Amino acid sequence: MNLEEADCAVDVVIVGAGPVGLMCACLAQLCGLRTVVLDQSDGPLQVGRADALNARSLQLLEIVGLFKELYPLGKTCNTSSVWAAGQFISRQSSWWDELEGCEHKHFLMLGQSYLEKLLDAKLRETGAGVRRHATVTDIELVEDSSDGPDGMEGSDGDAGCITRLSCGESIRSKYVIGADGSRSFVRQHFEVPFEIVRPQLVWAVVDGVIDSDFPKVPEIIVFQSETSDVAWVPREGDLDRFYVRMDTKEFTLDQAIEKINRAMQPHTLRFKDIVWFSQFSVKESVAEHFSVQNRIFLAGDACHIHSVNGGQGLNTGLGDAFNLMWKLNGVINFGLPPEFLRSYEEERKPVALSVVGTSGELVRSTQDSQAGTHAQDYVEIVRKRAGNITGMGIRYGESGLRGTRLHDFEIHEGTSKTRIYSLLNYTQFTLLVFSGAGDRGDLANGAELKAALGLPEFIRVVQISADNSRGGYWAENSPYLNQAVLVRPDSYIESVTPLHEMESIS
Ligand SMILES: Cc1cc2nc3c(=O)[nH]c(=O)nc-3n(C[C@H](O)[C@H](O)[C@H](O)COP(=O)(O)OP(=O)(O)OC[C@H]3O[C@@H](n4cnc5c(N)ncnc54)[C@H](O)[C@@H]3O)c2cc1C
């Protein structure tokens, strides 16, 4: 088929309306990209699956205005404790308490369905709702037939993609995102290698309303019984979740509840209501490529799967979405070279590999412990791998400030207080100019500074003074004083330049 013959044309086709596809679509809407989101299901998830948003996800949600609606729905949790044989062993939260440049130093315990329903509704409000009962059966990459510069891989020319649905319809797009989950059709269609490791660990997950003589606390509790095979996770509302290692695929709900009770002895627990009961066999894999010819991109479970330990699946997928969509925006709307899109795989694949390492170490420790101290070992791994689990240790690049997350901190506008993350905007780069008293005082505002520096359209400039003497934004304790910090749309630092060298920023 020729691209002109397709039934409709958009910038990006997104296959899959799980949390990752939905987030890609919402970010695309913010950026003014034309998208179609296709999902074979009849609606967003109602119960179960992922249970926590980490601190980095909360920051990202804040940038795009989703935080305020989600935050009150969940429960905050930043403590893990260990119990063994009915005795309290230890309680830890240091990896959260010690986080710098972070307002919300905790997980937000909230079921995946809340995020999905919110994103799904936002898309409907913008008139870009998910097309449901839409199964993708074929994707064709159409090469650019012209010579010259347009013939380059990934250039706009007349190259693109044609996505076909089971109903016979076809959609033409510049790019396709495969956010279609662990059994990704898109990944398999393009034969992207995805070798799966199966460590033979099987878990039950039970969500429900409980009745127990064990005090209910907002902590993740790991119970050490024979090994460390039961974890109690607080959830939104009156829900609680239990992960129970079963080591066999043949088990009943009653057997899982029996195991919970064995681990909690001498305390007892019963479920007044079961909301979700599922089992998962741990599988681990990272796709060999996250993109195909710089046209097709994989995101979320489509390119990385691992055990749920550490609560990283959904959070890593959201990180993929935030990394990818501003880059597509840059190429489609701001003329960045298509080759720039390669940085998506370069940045996200190492993150996925480290996340799989973290969850793999955690889940194996529930079974194997040299000293027989499984539960303590588990919490020690959480401490050691906290950068992944909080999401705040993820960085792009090896050293220096480049590629690190921008720290969040309090700033003022006149007499009112806000925080630096409230100034960021996902659709653009932000150049934050932190002037000391008297520095660049000749330039009254960001717009003048932007003009003076000849910055491109996709960079906005915000000036932040060291005191309130000049009006506008000011911060008393900026870690970036006398520096200009160029911040990417996903709030990672692109560059830092001392103010006296500022003419060289462009
Ligand atoms: C059974 C299960 C239990 C889980 N439990 C936990 C847990 O306890 N804790 C935790 O942290 N994480 C858990 N996870 C992981 C977490 O849910 C995932 O990391 C998260 O859902 C990834 O989101 P995603 O958008 O990448 O993929 P998904 O949520 O899987 O969404 C993919 C979407 O693509 C659609 N789709 C697939 N193929 C096609 C096609 N050909 N055409 C159109 N649409 C298609 C599907 O209908 C689906 O809506 C669980 C996952 C599963 C599957």
The ligand as an SDF file (V2000), in Angstrom:
LIG
                    3D

 53 58  0  0  0  0  0  0  0  0999 V2000
   -1.2210   -9.7960   35.4230 C   0  0  0  0  0  0  0  0  0  0  0  0
   -0.2820   -8.6590   35.7890 C   0  0  0  0  0  0  0  0  0  0  0  0
   -0.0720   -8.3680   37.1120 C   0  0  0  0  0  0  0  0  0  0  0  0
    0.7720   -7.3180   37.4670 C   0  0  0  0  0  0  0  0  0  0  0  0
    0.9540   -7.0420   38.7610 N   0  0  0  0  0  0  0  0  0  0  0  0
    1.7420   -6.0310   39.1130 C   0  0  0  0  0  0  0  0  0  0  0  0
    1.9310   -5.7290   40.4610 C   0  0  0  0  0  0  0  0  0  0  0  0
    1.4030   -6.4010   41.3330 O   0  0  0  0  0  0  0  0  0  0  0  0
    2.7500   -4.6730   40.7830 N   0  0  0  0  0  0  0  0  0  0  0  0
    3.3900   -3.9360   39.8170 C   0  0  0  0  0  0  0  0  0  0  0  0
    4.1320   -2.9900   40.1170 O   0  0  0  0  0  0  0  0  0  0  0  0
    3.2220   -4.2040   38.5080 N   0  0  0  0  0  0  0  0  0  0  0  0
    2.4340   -5.2340   38.1500 C   0  0  0  0  0  0  0  0  0  0  0  0
    2.2720   -5.5280   36.8510 N   0  0  0  0  0  0  0  0  0  0  0  0
    3.0540   -4.7530   35.8750 C   0  0  0  0  0  0  0  0  0  0  0  0
    2.3610   -3.4860   35.4200 C   0  0  0  0  0  0  0  0  0  0  0  0
    0.9740   -3.7140   35.3850 O   0  0  0  0  0  0  0  0  0  0  0  0
    2.9340   -3.1340   34.0690 C   0  0  0  0  0  0  0  0  0  0  0  0
    4.2980   -2.7720   34.2460 O   0  0  0  0  0  0  0  0  0  0  0  0
    2.1930   -2.0100   33.3650 C   0  0  0  0  0  0  0  0  0  0  0  0
    0.8590   -2.3760   33.1320 O   0  0  0  0  0  0  0  0  0  0  0  0
    2.8800   -1.7190   32.0380 C   0  0  0  0  0  0  0  0  0  0  0  0
    2.0700   -0.8740   31.3000 O   0  0  0  0  0  0  0  0  0  0  0  0
    2.0830   -0.9140   29.7130 P   0  0  0  0  0  0  0  0  0  0  0  0
    1.2060    0.2080   29.3160 O   0  0  0  0  0  0  0  0  0  0  0  0
    3.4690   -0.9870   29.2190 O   0  0  0  0  0  0  0  0  0  0  0  0
    1.4160   -2.3210   29.2930 O   0  0  0  0  0  0  0  0  0  0  0  0
   -0.0200   -2.8940   29.6040 P   0  0  0  0  0  0  0  0  0  0  0  0
   -0.5650   -2.3340   30.8430 O   0  0  0  0  0  0  0  0  0  0  0  0
    0.1050   -4.3740   29.5130 O   0  0  0  0  0  0  0  0  0  0  0  0
   -0.9320   -2.3640   28.4040 O   0  0  0  0  0  0  0  0  0  0  0  0
   -0.8160   -2.8540   27.0980 C   0  0  0  0  0  0  0  0  0  0  0  0
   -2.0990   -2.5600   26.3390 C   0  0  0  0  0  0  0  0  0  0  0  0
   -1.9220   -2.9290   24.9730 O   0  0  0  0  0  0  0  0  0  0  0  0
   -3.1150   -3.4970   24.4850 C   0  0  0  0  0  0  0  0  0  0  0  0
   -2.7660   -4.3440   23.3170 N   0  0  0  0  0  0  0  0  0  0  0  0
   -1.9360   -5.4080   23.2930 C   0  0  0  0  0  0  0  0  0  0  0  0
   -1.8150   -5.8830   22.0330 N   0  0  0  0  0  0  0  0  0  0  0  0
   -2.5900   -5.1050   21.2550 C   0  0  0  0  0  0  0  0  0  0  0  0
   -2.8810   -5.0900   19.8550 C   0  0  0  0  0  0  0  0  0  0  0  0
   -2.3260   -5.9570   18.9860 N   0  0  0  0  0  0  0  0  0  0  0  0
   -3.7360   -4.1510   19.3730 N   0  0  0  0  0  0  0  0  0  0  0  0
   -4.2970   -3.2420   20.2170 C   0  0  0  0  0  0  0  0  0  0  0  0
   -4.0420   -3.2160   21.5390 N   0  0  0  0  0  0  0  0  0  0  0  0
   -3.1970   -4.1160   22.0590 C   0  0  0  0  0  0  0  0  0  0  0  0
   -3.6730   -4.2650   25.6790 C   0  0  0  0  0  0  0  0  0  0  0  0
   -5.0760   -4.4240   25.5750 O   0  0  0  0  0  0  0  0  0  0  0  0
   -3.2880   -3.3580   26.8410 C   0  0  0  0  0  0  0  0  0  0  0  0
   -4.3270   -2.4600   27.2040 O   0  0  0  0  0  0  0  0  0  0  0  0
    1.4350   -6.5690   36.4720 C   0  0  0  0  0  0  0  0  0  0  0  0
    1.2190   -6.8680   35.1270 C   0  0  0  0  0  0  0  0  0  0  0  0
    0.3740   -7.9030   34.7750 C   0  0  0  0  0  0  0  0  0  0  0  0
    0.1650   -8.2150   33.3230 C   0  0  0  0  0  0  0  0  0  0  0  0
  1  2  1  0
  2  3  1  0
  2 52  2  0
  3  4  2  0
  4  5  1  0
  4 50  1  0
  5  6  2  0
  6  7  1  0
  6 13  1  0
  7  8  2  0
  7  9  1  0
  9 10  1  0
 10 11  2  0
 10 12  1  0
 12 13  2  0
 13 14  1  0
 14 15  1  0
 14 50  1  0
 15 16  1  0
 16 17  1  0
 16 18  1  0
 18 19  1  0
 18 20  1  0
 20 21  1  0
 20 22  1  0
 22 23  1  0
 23 24  1  0
 24 25  2  0
 24 26  1  0
 24 27  1  0
 27 28  1  0
 28 29  2  0
 28 30  1  0
 28 31  1  0
 31 32  1  0
 32 33  1  0
 33 34  1  0
 33 48  1  0
 34 35  1  0
 35 36  1  0
 35 46  1  0
 36 37  1  0
 36 45  1  0
 37 38  2  0
 38 39  1  0
 39 40  1  0
 39 45  2  0
 40 41  1  0
 40 42  2  0
 42 43  1  0
 43 44  2  0
 44 45  1  0
 46 47  1  0
 46 48  1  0
 48 49  1  0
 50 51  2  0
 51 52  1  0
 52 53  1  0
M  END
$$$$
